[in-house]
Amino acid sequence: MFLSYARAILIGVCVCTAGAIHAQTIAPPALTVQSVEAGELFPLVPGESTFEVVDGDGEGRQVLLELSAAEGEGRWEVRFGDYNILHLSELSDGSVLLTGLDVLTQGQIVLYEPPVVLLPSRIVPDRKWSASGRATVVNRETREVEHTGEYQHQVMPITRERFATPSGDYEGFLVPLEQTIELEAQAVIRLWLDLGFFPGKGLVKRSMKFVVDKPMWFGSTTRRTAELVR
């Protein structure tokens, strides 16, 4: 169950005359700013985009990313196909928090207390931050608690990077995340997640690696890279 739970959590987002062809293949302008507001880097406005898994588990599959407003001020939901739903909260200063995660394939919800800071109000190269708290897994239908544990969340130094995707080349910001969830049922989930953002467009590339450690049992490692298609 813990292996399926981990996969469900981490899958997901991922997303013509000669003159016309030339126009379509022109890369977006290079990013010249040294810092950017979270709201510009990851605009929280209703919309859809498509990502393709270009490497790793599920290679070749396309996943629809849907961003929609949720009930409550500053609340948003990001749905990744039939895998999961991220529950986000935007604070008055522009920071973006992860408050919970619906694991659709397992009928579970993961709640973070306190919420995890995904993006601070201003993204600055070489900035990093960390947080810790309690992770609770509840049944999506009954709301009964199934598992509990502790999470450690760390964002490594942010860098400016160029991303080559099927939709074009983007020079933006790479936000590398590391997260560990130690469940009380003697299972540890370790996640490395690289998120590539382009100001004004949002997420354009996503690479992840996760490891499930279970004492006295075989663990597992999964890698996957998804890029924006349209």
N, C-alpha and C positions, 0 to 999 in steps of 0.2 A: 504493500500500500504506500509506503514512504517513497519508493522508487517512482511509482506512478504519480504520486503527489508532487514530487520534485520536478518530473518532466512536465507536468501540466502547468506548474508555476512558471517555468522558465521558457517554455515554448512560446512561442508566440512571437510579436514583433521582434517585428520583427519587427519596406516597403515598401509629297515627297517627290518634278524637274530638278535639275542639278542645283538651281538656286534654292529650291524648297528644301532639298536634302541638306544643303549647307546650312541653312537657317536653323534646321532642327537639331543639328549636331553641335552648334555653338555652345560652349560651356558657359554657365552663369559667371558673372564677373567675380574676380578674386575678392576675398574679404580683406579689407584694409584696416578695420577697427581692431583695437587691442582688447576690448572688452565689450560685452553686450548684455542687455537686460534679458532676464529669463523669459519674459513675455514675447520678446522678439525672436529669441532662439527657438522657443517651443510655443508657438501661438495656440492658445486654448480657444479655438473657435470650431464650431461644428463642421465636419468634413470627413472625407474618405481618401485613402491612398492604398496602393497595392505594393506589396513587397514580395520578392522572390528569394527563396533559399538558394544561394549560389554555391554553398560549400557545406559539407557535413551532413548530419542526419536530416532526412527529408529533402535532399537536394532536388531542385527542379519544381518544388511545390510553391504556389503563390498563395499569400495570406492577405486578407483584406483588413486594414486598420481603420476603425471607425471611432471618431471622437465626437462625443455628444454631451450636452449639459445634463446634470443630474439634479435631483431634488435638493434644495438647500443652496444658499448663497456661496458662490465660489467653488461649487462642487462639479466635478467632471468625471466622465467614464471613458476609458479607452478600451475598446474591444478588439482582440486579436483573433479573428476567425471564430472557430469553435473551440478554442483553447482556453482563454481566460479573459477577465475584465479587470482592468486596473481602476481603482477608485482614487481620484486625485482631489486635492484641495488647494486652491490658490489663495494665499494670504494677501492682506492689504499691501504688503511691500513687494509683491510679485513673486515671492518664493512659491515653489511647487512641492507639495508633500504627497507621499503615498500613504494613504490611510488603510487600505485593504485591497484584497485580491480575490476575485471569484475564480475558483478552479472548476471550470465547467465540466471537464471530463471526469472529475471525481465527485462532483456535487458538494464541494467544500468551499469555505471562505477563510482566508488568512487575514487576521487583523493585527495591525502593528500598534503597539502602545509604548512610547509615544510614536506618532507617525514618522516615517522616514523622509528626510529631506532629499528629494531627487535633484532639484535645482535650486540654488540660492537666488536671491533677487537679482544679483549681478554676477555674470560669468566672467571670470578673470583668469588668464593663463597662469599656470603654476599654482593655482589655489587648490586646496584640499580640505576635507572635513570628515568627521567621523561621528557615529552615534551608536547607541545601544538601547535595548529595551526588551519588551516581552512580545512574543509571537504566539497567537492563539488560533487554532484551527477548529472551526465549527462546521456542523452539518448545514448545508445550504437550505434544506427544507425545514428541518426541525429546530435549527439554531442551537442544538446541543453541542457542548464542547467535546471534541474528540482527541485533540493533542494540544500540548502547551510546550513552550521552550523559550530560549533566549536568543535574540539576534544581535549580531555585531555588524554594523554597516560602515563602510569606509569608501570615500571617493579619493582616488589618487590624483596627483597633479594634473590639472586640465591643460591640454595642449591644442595648438592650432594645427589642423591637418587638412590634406586634400583627399577627397573621397571620389573614387571613380565608380559610378553606378550605371545601370542600364538607362536611367533617365538623364544622365549627363554627369559632368564633373563638378564637384562643389568644394570650395575651400571654406571650411568652417571650424567647429570646435569638437574635439574628442573628449568625452566625459567617461573615464574608466571607473567602474564600480567594483567593489569586492564586498560580498556579504556571506556571513556564516549564520546558520540557524541550527542550534543544538536542541533537538527535541528530547523530551524526558524519556521517550521510549528507546533511548540509546541509538539514535540515528542522527548523523550530522550531514547537513547539506552545505556545500561550499560553492559559491557562484562568483565567476569573473565575467563582467558584462561591460563591453565597450559600446558606447552610444555616440554616433556621429550626427551632429546637428548642423544645419545651415540656416543662418538668420533669415527669418521671414517665411521659411518653408517648413521647418521642424526637423523631424527625424528622417535621415536619408540612408543611414547604414547602421547595422547592429551586428555585433559579434559576441558570442557567448561561449563559455565553457563551464560545465558544472560537474561536480563530483559528489557522489553519495557514499558516505562511509557508514558501514553497519558492522559493529563488532561481531565476530564469529560468523559473518556472512560475506559473500562476495559483494564488493562495491561496484560502482559503474561510473564511467566518464562519458560525457556527451559534448560535442562541439557543433556549433551551427553559426553560419554567417548569412544574413539577409540584407538585400539592398533594395532601394526604392526603384520601382518600375514605372509607376505613374501616380 
